[in-house]
Amino acid sequence: MRARIGAGLRGAGLRSVCLLAALAPAAAAAQDAFPNRLGSGVPSPSITAPSFPPGPAEAEASLSLSAILAGIGEPLRAGLAWRIYDDRGDGNRPSIVARSTDPAPSFRLAPGAYVATVTYGFASASKRITMAGQQQTDTLRVSAGALKLSGAVGDQRIAPAQLAFSVFVPVGTNSEGRLVRSGVKAGELIRLPEGTYHVVSTYGESNAIQRADLKVENGKITDATLNHRAATVTLKLVAAPGAEAFAGTAFSVLTPGGDTIREAIGAFPQVTLAEGDYVLIARHDGQVYTREFKVESGMDRDIEVVAKGA
């Protein structure tokens, strides 16, 4: 009886082993198909979010600009400088987004607020412009005129190379309160905002100076000639009147009060001086010679110092 039971148990155990062996491939397949996410070590399938194409970029549009003279409405066709600034409204300094020197430029701008500026010489104008994806055209009005300067002594025009002008804006009682520009040449066109200006004209490199207050009007050129009372003298140190000048002589031109007006070195340097009385000092080979002389407007001449005993 025991033998049969044992045999039966052994037979049952064999059937169980066979059954487990038969089920193992199916279980493995099921585990491959449905992995244990917590502890199997098999990575979970990744989930990729759907991608969408980027939205359309903000539509740019063209901004066409031109400039005219205020008052007379005459178009400005040269000498312009355009700048476009972004207007972010955050109190920070705006940055330049575009620039041009064309008389009638066109800019491609994204929607937003901008400030358009144009300069015409020393005159300028600006305007706030809002772009909304549509083409725009605008005109800026510039309040400006111009100065054209020259100089003369009597009826005789002064050569442009011998003249230099400085232009100032008066401030209060100070006629030279703010310098607008120096080194202006005769005949040069200076574009300026409408207003009154103080002009200083220097003839030569000494004290021949003239001043004038000039008015600039919109759309007009103020052509002014400043008349100097001066002359150009040639300085010479000679052994006798009309003799050959000594080379390497050092000259000093002084006022009667002793203020130095000009110094020069050479055999016969030329000096342009305002009308008036002067003292000339000549130094040569350790010797000093002096002479008083007078300058009369428009009378260019030689000023000789005789080296007595030379």
Secondary structure, 3 states (H helix, E strand, C coil): CHHHHHHHHHHHHHHHHHHHHHHHHHHHHHHHHCCCCCCCCCCCCCCCCCCCCCCCCCCCEEEEEEEEECCCCCECCCCEEEEEEECCCCCCCCCEEEEECCCCCEEEECCEEEEEEEEECCEEEEEEEEECCCCEEEEEEECEEEEEEEEEECCEECCHHHEEEEEEEEECCEEEEEEEEEEECCCCEEEEECEEEEEEEEECCCCEEEEEEEEECCCCEEEEEEECCEEEEEEEEECCCCCCECCCEEEEEECCCCCEEEEEEECCCEEEEECEEEEEEEEECCEEEEEEEEECCCCCEEEEEECCCC
